[in-house]
Amino acid sequence: MTASQYLSISSNKNILNDNDDIITFNIGGYIYSTKRSTINENIDSQSYLSLIIKNQTNNNGQYFIDRDGKYFSYILNYFREKKLILPENFHELKQLLYEAKFYQLDRLINEIENYLNKTNEKNQNYHYGCQFTLISNLNQNKTILKLIGPLKLITFFHIQTIGEKFLNIISSFNDPKNILCQLSFNFNDKLISCQPFNQLQRFVLTKQAKKMNLIVSYCDDYFYIPTKCNIMSRDEFTLLLLNKYNGKLLNTNIIYDDSNILVENWFLPTQLEETYSNGSKSSVH
């Protein structure tokens, strides 16, 4: 379909050339009104949008274009503000780019493509780090219930010296990012219990835990790392992730039942891996 086929054509309507008159667009059912100067000052005289304004209106005096109208609001705001403004977590850049190309808006096309490149670079960074799931109570104390992810994340908590030594030994013969555990936080006994996700990890971790006299469950499904005091709250932990380690909250899910559970997926960049591999202490005291 050619560009001109998107238009509703009428040759009987006289077009006003006053740069300050109000013009109205009907784009796929979305209605937008603006000054003619807002459009004319921001488009090339040879662009398709310029062609529309010069030649076509429908019987209601509107410029009708058979496109997805929700994206035109961003285009119109770009004309008004002289810059691309998008809402947080906007995921439809490619669709917006298609619209800019349809209207032949070269400057906007360049801005969107630059925005896309920056977004792609940022997303690429999320391949270098670790992701984990944090499960917390939604009660007043906001206690951490479970953490599903790399074993090295234990270093964020108030673990005892023997626990720190255990983690350093483990990291010396196995890549810590490959040791994935489901951590359960028992506030009464001041222990973190870890259940490895596969048989090899279970064997390696349990063998080392027994060698160091760390508590190991009778069926070898869990081993326990002692802490110095009660585990920090969910709020303390997430503030640490955000402010000190450039963590990013990817998504959340709330389970409303008798317990009211908050499930969050997080990402931590390579900084944590480097800190861990260098043998420095990441735990908070």
C-alpha positions as CSV (number, residue, x, y, z in Angstrom):
1,M,0.0,0.0,0.0
2,T,1.4,3.4,-1.0
3,A,1.5,6.3,1.5
4,S,-1.2,8.2,-0.3
5,Q,-3.6,5.3,0.2
6,Y,-3.6,6.0,4.0
7,L,-5.3,9.3,3.4
8,S,-9.0,10.2,3.3
9,I,-9.1,12.6,0.3
10,S,-11.4,15.5,-0.3
11,S,-10.8,18.1,-3.0
12,N,-13.6,20.4,-1.9
13,K,-12.0,21.8,1.3
14,N,-10.1,25.0,1.2
15,I,-6.9,24.8,3.3
16,L,-6.0,27.7,5.5
17,N,-2.5,28.9,5.3
18,D,-2.5,31.0,8.4
19,N,0.4,29.6,10.5
20,D,-1.5,30.2,13.8
21,D,-4.8,28.4,12.9
22,I,-5.7,25.2,14.8
23,I,-5.5,22.0,12.8
24,T,-6.9,18.7,13.9
25,F,-5.7,15.2,13.1
26,N,-7.8,12.0,13.2
27,I,-5.2,9.2,13.3
28,G,-6.8,5.8,13.6
29,G,-9.6,7.3,15.8
30,Y,-7.2,9.3,18.0
31,I,-8.0,13.1,17.8
32,Y,-5.1,15.6,18.1
33,S,-5.3,19.4,17.8
34,T,-2.4,21.8,17.5
35,K,-1.3,25.0,15.9
36,R,-0.3,24.7,12.3
37,S,3.0,26.4,13.2
38,T,3.8,23.5,15.6
39,I,3.8,21.2,12.6
40,N,5.3,23.5,10.0
41,E,8.3,24.5,12.1
42,N,9.3,20.9,12.7
43,I,9.0,19.2,9.3
44,D,10.7,19.3,6.0
45,S,8.6,20.7,3.2
46,Q,9.1,17.5,1.2
47,S,8.1,15.1,4.0
48,Y,4.9,13.1,3.8
49,L,3.4,14.8,6.8
50,S,3.9,18.1,5.0
51,L,2.2,16.7,1.9
52,I,-0.8,15.7,4.1
53,I,-1.2,19.1,5.5
54,K,-1.0,20.9,2.2
55,N,-3.4,18.7,0.3
56,Q,-5.7,16.6,2.3
57,T,-8.6,16.9,4.8
58,N,-11.8,15.0,5.3
59,N,-15.3,16.4,5.4
60,N,-15.0,17.4,9.1
61,G,-11.9,19.5,8.4
62,Q,-9.6,17.0,10.0
63,Y,-6.5,15.3,8.6
64,F,-7.4,11.7,8.6
65,I,-4.5,9.2,8.6
66,D,-5.0,5.4,8.8
67,R,-2.2,4.7,11.3
68,D,-1.9,3.7,15.0
69,G,-2.8,7.0,16.7
70,K,-1.3,6.4,20.1
71,Y,2.2,6.9,18.8
72,F,1.4,10.3,17.3
73,S,1.2,11.8,20.7
74,Y,5.0,11.3,21.1
75,I,5.6,12.8,17.7
76,L,3.5,15.9,18.6
77,N,5.3,16.3,21.9
78,Y,8.6,16.1,20.1
79,F,7.5,19.0,17.9
80,R,6.4,21.0,21.0
81,E,9.4,20.3,23.3
82,K,12.1,20.0,20.6
83,K,13.2,16.8,22.2
84,L,12.1,13.2,22.5
85,I,10.3,12.5,25.8
86,L,9.2,9.0,26.5
87,P,7.7,7.4,29.7
88,E,9.8,5.3,31.9
89,N,10.0,1.6,30.8
90,F,8.8,2.5,27.3
91,H,9.1,-0.7,25.2
92,E,7.7,0.4,21.8
93,L,10.6,2.3,20.3
94,K,10.6,0.2,17.2
95,Q,6.9,0.9,16.5
96,L,7.5,4.6,17.1
97,L,10.4,4.5,14.7
98,Y,8.1,3.0,12.0
99,E,5.7,5.9,12.5
100,A,8.5,8.5,12.2
101,K,9.7,6.8,9.0
102,F,6.1,6.7,7.6
103,Y,5.8,10.5,8.2
104,Q,9.4,11.0,6.9
105,L,10.6,12.9,9.9
106,D,14.3,12.7,9.6
107,R,15.4,14.4,12.8
108,L,13.0,12.4,14.9
109,I,14.2,9.2,13.1
110,N,17.8,10.0,14.1
111,E,16.8,10.7,17.7
112,I,14.9,7.4,18.0
113,E,17.7,5.4,16.5
114,N,20.2,7.0,18.9
115,Y,17.8,6.2,21.8
116,L,17.5,2.6,20.5
117,N,21.3,2.3,20.4
118,K,21.7,3.5,24.0
119,T,18.9,1.2,25.1
120,N,20.5,-1.8,23.4
121,E,23.9,-0.9,25.0
122,K,22.2,-0.7,28.4
123,N,20.4,-4.0,27.9
124,Q,23.7,-5.6,26.8
125,N,25.2,-4.7,30.1
126,Y,22.6,-6.9,31.8
127,H,24.4,-9.9,30.3
128,Y,27.3,-9.2,32.6
129,G,26.3,-9.8,36.2
130,C,23.8,-12.0,38.0
131,Q,20.1,-12.3,38.3
132,F,18.3,-13.5,41.4
133,T,14.8,-13.7,43.0
134,L,14.1,-12.1,46.3
135,I,11.0,-13.4,48.2
136,S,9.8,-11.3,51.2
137,N,7.0,-10.9,53.6
138,L,4.7,-7.9,53.1
139,N,4.1,-7.6,56.8
140,Q,5.3,-4.6,58.8
141,N,8.8,-6.0,59.4
142,K,9.2,-6.9,55.7
143,T,11.4,-9.9,56.5
144,I,13.4,-11.8,53.8
145,L,12.1,-15.3,53.4
146,K,14.1,-16.7,50.5
147,L,16.7,-15.7,48.0
148,I,17.1,-17.8,44.8
149,G,20.4,-17.1,43.1
150,P,24.2,-17.3,43.3
151,L,25.7,-18.5,46.5
152,K,28.0,-15.4,46.6
153,L,24.9,-13.2,47.5
154,I,25.3,-14.5,51.1
155,T,28.3,-12.1,51.4
156,F,25.8,-9.3,51.7
157,F,24.7,-10.5,55.2
158,H,26.2,-10.5,58.7
159,I,27.9,-13.9,58.4
160,Q,30.4,-15.2,60.8
161,T,34.1,-15.6,60.0
162,I,33.8,-19.3,59.3
163,G,31.0,-18.5,56.8
164,E,33.2,-15.9,55.0
165,K,36.1,-18.5,54.9
166,F,33.8,-21.1,53.5
167,L,32.7,-18.8,50.7
168,N,36.3,-17.8,49.8
169,I,37.3,-21.5,49.7
170,I,34.4,-22.3,47.5
171,S,35.2,-19.5,45.1
172,S,38.8,-20.7,44.7
173,F,37.8,-24.0,43.1
174,N,34.5,-23.3,41.5
175,D,33.1,-20.2,39.7
176,P,30.7,-18.7,42.3
177,K,28.3,-17.5,39.6
178,N,27.7,-21.2,38.7
179,I,26.8,-22.2,42.3
180,L,23.1,-21.5,42.5
181,C,21.2,-22.0,45.7
182,Q,17.8,-21.4,47.2
183,L,18.6,-19.6,50.4
184,S,16.2,-19.7,53.3
185,F,16.5,-17.2,56.2
186,N,15.8,-18.5,59.7
187,F,15.8,-15.5,62.0
188,N,15.5,-17.4,65.2
189,D,18.5,-19.7,64.8
190,K,20.7,-17.0,63.1
191,L,21.5,-19.4,60.2
192,I,21.2,-19.2,56.4
193,S,20.2,-22.5,55.0
194,C,21.3,-23.2,51.4
195,Q,19.9,-25.9,49.1
196,P,22.0,-26.4,45.9
197,F,20.2,-26.8,42.7
198,N,22.0,-29.8,41.3
199,Q,23.7,-33.0,42.5
200,L,27.3,-31.8,41.7
201,Q,26.9,-28.5,43.6
202,R,25.3,-30.4,46.5
203,F,28.3,-32.8,46.6
204,V,30.9,-30.0,46.4
205,L,29.3,-27.7,48.9
206,T,28.3,-30.4,51.4
207,K,31.8,-32.0,51.4
208,Q,33.4,-28.6,52.1
209,A,30.9,-27.7,54.7
210,K,31.5,-31.0,56.6
211,K,35.3,-30.5,56.4
212,M,34.8,-27.1,58.1
213,N,32.3,-28.4,60.7
214,L,29.5,-26.3,59.3
215,I,26.1,-27.8,60.1
216,V,24.8,-30.0,57.3
217,S,21.4,-31.6,57.2
218,Y,21.1,-35.3,57.6
219,C,20.0,-35.9,54.0
220,D,22.7,-33.5,52.7
221,D,20.0,-31.4,50.9
222,Y,20.9,-28.3,53.0
223,F,23.9,-26.9,54.6
224,Y,23.8,-23.9,57.0
225,I,26.0,-20.8,57.2
226,P,25.9,-19.0,60.6
227,T,25.2,-15.3,60.9
228,K,26.4,-12.8,63.5
229,C,22.9,-11.3,64.1
230,N,19.5,-11.2,62.6
231,I,19.4,-10.8,58.8
232,M,18.7,-7.3,57.6
233,S,15.2,-6.5,56.5
234,R,14.1,-6.5,52.9
235,D,14.2,-2.7,52.8
236,E,17.8,-2.5,54.1
237,F,18.9,-5.2,51.6
238,T,17.3,-3.5,48.6
239,L,18.7,-0.1,49.6
240,L,22.1,-1.7,49.7
241,L,21.6,-3.2,46.2
242,L,20.4,0.1,44.7
243,N,22.8,2.6,46.3
244,K,26.1,0.7,46.6
245,Y,26.0,-2.0,43.9
246,N,23.9,-0.4,41.1
247,G,21.3,-3.1,41.3
248,K,18.2,-2.9,39.1
249,L,14.8,-4.2,40.0
250,L,13.5,-6.0,36.9
251,N,10.0,-6.9,38.0
252,T,7.8,-7.6,40.9
253,N,4.8,-9.8,41.7
254,I,2.6,-9.7,44.8
255,I,0.9,-12.9,46.0
256,Y,-2.0,-12.0,48.2
257,D,-2.9,-15.0,50.4
258,D,-2.6,-15.6,54.1
259,S,1.1,-14.8,54.1
260,N,1.1,-11.8,51.6
261,I,4.4,-12.5,49.7
262,L,6.4,-10.1,47.6
263,V,8.4,-11.7,44.8
264,E,11.1,-9.5,43.1
265,N,13.5,-10.3,40.3
266,W,16.8,-8.3,40.5
267,F,19.9,-7.8,38.5
268,L,23.4,-7.0,39.8
269,P,26.2,-5.9,37.4
270,T,29.7,-7.3,37.3
271,Q,30.9,-5.1,40.2
272,L,29.7,-7.7,42.7
273,E,31.5,-10.5,40.8
274,E,34.7,-8.5,40.8
275,T,34.4,-7.8,44.5
276,Y,33.8,-11.4,45.3
277,S,36.6,-12.8,43.1
278,N,39.1,-10.3,44.6
279,G,38.4,-11.8,48.0
280,S,37.2,-8.6,49.6
281,K,34.4,-8.7,52.1
282,S,31.0,-7.5,50.8
283,S,29.1,-8.3,54.0
284,V,27.6,-5.4,55.9
285,H,28.5,-4.8,59.5
